[in-house]
Amino acid sequence: SDRMLHRGSVRMRGHRLAVGGLVGAGPAGGAAGSARSARPRRRGSSATRCSCGRHDESDGNRQLPWSLGHKFSSGASGLALATMVAFSAPDALAEATRQDTSVVETQTTTISEEIKGPASVVKDCRTDSPDLQTVYWVSSRSVGQNPTLYAIDKDGKIIGDEYQVQTRNVGQEEIVFVHRQRKGKKEDFIVLADTSNKFKNRDQLAIYEIAPSVPTAADDQRTKVDVEREIDFEFPTAAQEDPRSEKSSSYTIPVGPTPKVSIQYPQEDYDTAAIIVIDDTLWAFSKRSLGSSTALYRLPVDTISPYVREKDDKTTHTLEFVQEFGSGAPACGADVSTDGTRLALLTRETIFLFDLTVPEAKLNPISSLIGRIPVPKSAGLPVGITWDDKQTMILLTDANELTRIRLGA
């Protein structure tokens, strides 16, 4: 059977969501985690880590059926949904199948101080073997500069020198490593998310696909890494005002009060620091400054791979809203386990675990919540997460700390 490994991070453009319709049930079918279609209003311009998953080549280019934008028949219905989504909390989400997600052990180490402003971490799945030196990639927050990556070992020591990606980005966030067999060929590459949009002034965001070689200690000089493919994207734009709603110059007889009802989601989606890749689909979680919830989006691109023929795609793709999730704090990282069965979503306070083996996960990776783990206390804020094996996660903080979290099962 084919296997896929992914991990990474992404960002998006600013907008305000307008509650306009119901998309599906919330996480694990809980009413409080209900999903809804999004009609965002633009506020400005605008991974997974090492994860093993099943990859069916026969449906690699299959378009997923999405039913977005169904309108409610009344303003009252929209208001009820807006209230339900805005104030839903993680505790209200039903957990269909509880798994043993208890923490058995945690261990913290410090990575090299040469890495300034770490933004994300991902395991190089090519080194996922007992007879090889395990390698992890760490990205730094490059603002208006070339994205810089560092390869480190399990003790946090830098392997070789820095890797400089040959493009100027606006703000580096998460990274994803993809390791798989596709159409009979082996693919290994990294997805970089140029998605930082803290000031809400970006019209579009981007991801870059690169294919660096396995780092070694012999790489004692700065290595330049070319971008194999760039994909631009944005959050959905606001729905246009119906011109028929404009006031007419002719006089009309008043028949009673007709106040205009405009229901808008109180949060804004313009930024992302958490992405995953499952098969050929990239999923992004919005990052909100208020942090009460996150929204899951799907990038409507047939294939995430630098080896496709259509590399010069100049299209700016609009993300497709999937579901709202009451995360309780800003989402800052995500990753799929090495066996492809679980998704870890990292926030400032909690690590949420989702079951990817249920049929619903094909269309919605956060459809089945199975557990939650408090983020271990540290000197810094969490910025990234990756799976080391199917039971161990690695948490990165902005204080250059790596914490291994081993689960019971």
N, C-alpha and C positions, 0 to 999 in steps of 0.2 A: 504494500500500500504506500501511496505517496505521503510525504510528510512536509509540513510547512512550518517555518519558524519566523516569527515577526516581533518587532518591538519599535516604539518610537514616540514622537511628539509632534504637535501641530498648533497653528493659531489661526484666528479668523477675524473678519471685519465686524465693526460695531453696528448694532442695530437693536431696535426695540421690537419685542414680539407682540403681535396682536392675536388674541385668542379668537380663532375663527372656526374651529371644527375639531372633531374627535378622530384620532388616528387609530388608537387601539388601547388595550388594557395596559395598566402600569406594570412595574417590575413584579414578576411572579404573580401577575394577575390581580394585585391589590388595587382596590378602587382609589385609594389615596395617591397611588403612583400613576394615575391615568396619564395617557399620552394625548397630545393634541396637535393639530396642524398649526404651523407657524406662519404668520405674516409679519416679518420683521420690518422695522423702519430704520433706514440707514442713518447712522450718526457720524459717519466720516469715512475716509478712505481706509480702505483697508490695505502609537504606536504601540504599536506593541513593542516589547523588547523581544528577547529570544523566546519565541513561542512555537511549539510544534503543533501543527494542526493537520487535519485530513484535507487533501486537495483533490477534487474530482476534475480531471482535465476536460471531461466531456462537457461540463457546464461552466468552464472558466469564463466564457464571455456571455453567460446568461444574464439577461436583464431581470432584476428582481422586481416583483410587482409592488408598486407603491400606490397607496390611495391617500392622497394628500389634498387638503384644502376643502373638505366638505363643510359647508356652512350650516350653522344652526338656524332654525326657523324663527328664533326670537332672541331678543337681547337678554331676556331673563336666563335663557339656557346658557348663553355665552358667559354671563356673569357668574352663574353657578360653577361652570367649569373653571373659569379664571380663579375663583376663590379656592376651589379644590386643589388645583395645581400649585398655586402660589404658596399655599400654607401646608401642603403635605410634608410630613416629616419621615425620615427613614424608619422610625419605629412603627409607623403606620403601615409599612409595606408588608404584605404577606410573604412568608418564606415557604414555598411549596415543599422543598426538600432540604432538611438540615443535614449538613455534613460536619465531620469533625474538623473544625477550623481553629481549634485551640492552639495557642502558642506554646511550644515545648521549650524553645531556647532562643535567646537573642544574643548577638555578639556584635560589638561596634569596633571599627577600626578607622583610622584617619588616612585619607589619600593625600598625595603630594600637594604641598602649598603652591607649587608652580602652576597648578590649575586654578585660574582666577574666575570666580563667579560660575561654578558648575551649574548646568541647567538640566542635564538629563544623563541617564546611564543605561546601557544596554549590553547584553552579553553577546559576544561574537560566537555564534553557534557552530562555526567551523572548528572551534577549539573545544567543543563539548565532548571530550574524550579523556579517559583516565591517563592515557599515555602522552597527552599534550598539555602544554602550559595554557591554562584558562586565561582568556583575554576579555576584558570589558572595555567598551568605548564610553568615554565621558565627553559631552559637549560643553563648551563654555558660552556664556552669554555675549555673543558678538553683536554689537549694535552699530550698523553702518560699516561693518568691516567684513573681511573674509571669515566665514565660519571656521572655527578651530576645534579639532578633535584630538583627544589624548587616549592612548591605549594604556591600560593599567592591568596589573596582575591581581590575584586574590588578596594580596596584602596592601593594595593601594599604591604600589610603586609604578612609576611611569616606565613603559617599555619603549625604548627608542626615543624619538623626538616627536614634536607635534606634527599633526596632519592638517594642512591648510587647504580648504575647499576653494576652488577657483571661481568664486562668484561673490558679489557684494550683497549681503542680505540686510534686512532691516532689524531683525531681532530673532536670534536662534532660540528655539525652545526644545521640544522633545526630539528623540531619534528612535528609529525602529530598525531592527535587523531582520532581513528576510532570508531564509535558508530553505530551499525547497527543490523538488523535481517538478518541472513544468514542461509538458509536451516532450517528454523524454530527455530533457536537458536539465542540467544542474544550474540553479540560480542562487547566487549569494550577493546581496547588496544591502545598502543602508539607505533609509529614507530620513532626510533631514526636514524638520518643520521650521520654516521661516514664518512664524505666526505670531510673534509678539506684537501686541497692539494696545499697550497700556494706556496710551493717550488718545485712542479712538480716532486716529487721523490717517488710517490706511484704507485705500479703496479695495485692495486685494491682498491676499496672502499667497504663500507658495510653499510647495514641497520640492526638494531636490533629491534625485536618485543618484547615488554614487556607488562605485564598486572598488574600494581599496583592497589591496592584498593583505594577507594575514600579517600583522605587525610582528617584528622580531627585534631583539636587542641590537642587531646589526644596523637597524635604521637609526643611525646616530645623527642624521641631519634632517632638517625640516623637509617633509614630503608634501608635494603638491598633488592634490586629488582633483581630477576634472569632474564636472557635472555631466552625467550621461543623459539626464532628462529632467526637465522642469515642468511642473504642473501648477498653474495658477488657479486659485479658487476664491470664493467669497461666501459670506453668509447671505441668506435670502434677503431680497430688498422688500421694502414696505409695499403693501398693496396700493395701487393708484386710487385716488379719490374718484368716485363715480361722477362724471360731469353732469349727470341728470340731477344730482343733489344740490347743484349750485342754485342760488336764488334767481328766479326769473324777474325780468324788469316789469312784467305785467302784474296787475293786482289780482290777488286770489282771496276769496272769502275765507277767513279763519274758521275752522271747525273745532277748535279746542287745542289744548297744549300738545305740541309735538316735539318734545325735546330730543335732540340727537343723542343716541347712545353710542359711545365709542369706547370699547373695552380693549385695553392694551395690557399685555403682560408687564408687570412692574420691573422685570429684569432686562438686561441688555446682553446680546450675544455678539461680541466683536473680537473675541480673543480665544485662543485655545492653547493649552500646554499638555494635552493628553490625547494621543492618537494610538490606534492599533491597526494592524493589517491582518485580516483573516481571508485566506484564499486570495482572491483578486480584488477584495473590497477594502477600502480605507474608511475607518470610522473615526470621528472626532468628537471630543467632549468639550463643550464650551466652558470657559473660565470666567467667572463673574466676580467682581470686586466685593459685592455684598455677600456672596458665597452661600446663600440659602439653598441653592439647587444648581444643577447642571443640566444641559440638554445634549442629547446624542444626535449627531448628524451623520449622514452617509455621503461620501464623495462619489458622484455618478460618473465614474471612469471605469471602462470595461476591464482594464488590466493595469495593475500597479507593478511595473517592471521596466528597468532601463534597457531591456533587450527587445522590446517591441519595435516594429518598423516605424510606427507613427510617432517619432520622437519630437518632431517639430510641431506640436499641437499648440497653437496660439490662442485657443479658446480659454476664457475664464469661466470655470465651472462653478455653478451655484450649488452649495450644499443642500441636501434634502433632510428636512427635519424628521426625526424618528420618534423620540420620546423624551419627556421631561422626567428628571429623577431628583428626589429630595435628598441631596448629598449633605446638607447641613454646613458645608464649608467649601471653599473653592477647590475645584478639581485641578490637580497639578501633575498627574502622571497616570499611566495605564500600561498594562502588559498582559500577555496571554501565557499561560503556563507551558512548560516545555513539552508536555504531552497533549497540549491543545484542548484540555478539558475545562479549564477555569480561567476566568478573567479577573484581574485585580485592578480596581479603580482606586487611585490614591487621592485623598483630599488632605487638607492641612491637619485634620483631626482623626480621620478614620480610613482604613483600608477596607473597601467593600469587595466581596467575592461573589462572582456569578458563575452559574453552571452553563457551560457551552455545549453539553451533550444533549440537551433537550431539543426537540425539533424546532421550537420557536426561536432558538438562538440563531438559526440561519438568517432570519430576517431582522432579528433584534437581539444583539449580544447581551443586553441587560434585562432580558425578559424573566430570568429566574435568579433571584437573590438568594444565596445560600449561607451567607455569614458576613460578619463584620469584625474587624480587629482594631483596637485603638492604636494610633501611631505612637511608637515608643518615644519617650522624652529624650530630647537631645539639645545641643547648644544652638542648633540652627533650625530653619524651616525646611520641611520636606519639599524636594523639587523633582524627584524621579523615582521610579520603581522598576525592577526587572526580576524575572524568575531565574534562579540559578539552577534549580531542578524542579521536579513536579511538586516538591514539598517545601522548598526554600525560596523565599523572596529576599531581594537586596534593596534596601531603601537608601537613597542619596539625599543629603541635606546641603543647603547653601553654605554650611560651615565645614565643608569637605569631610563629612562623616559618611561612612558606609556601615549600615546596620543589617546584619543577616537575621532574618526572622524564619525560624523553622516551625512548621505546622505539625500537628499530630498525625494528620493523614492528608 
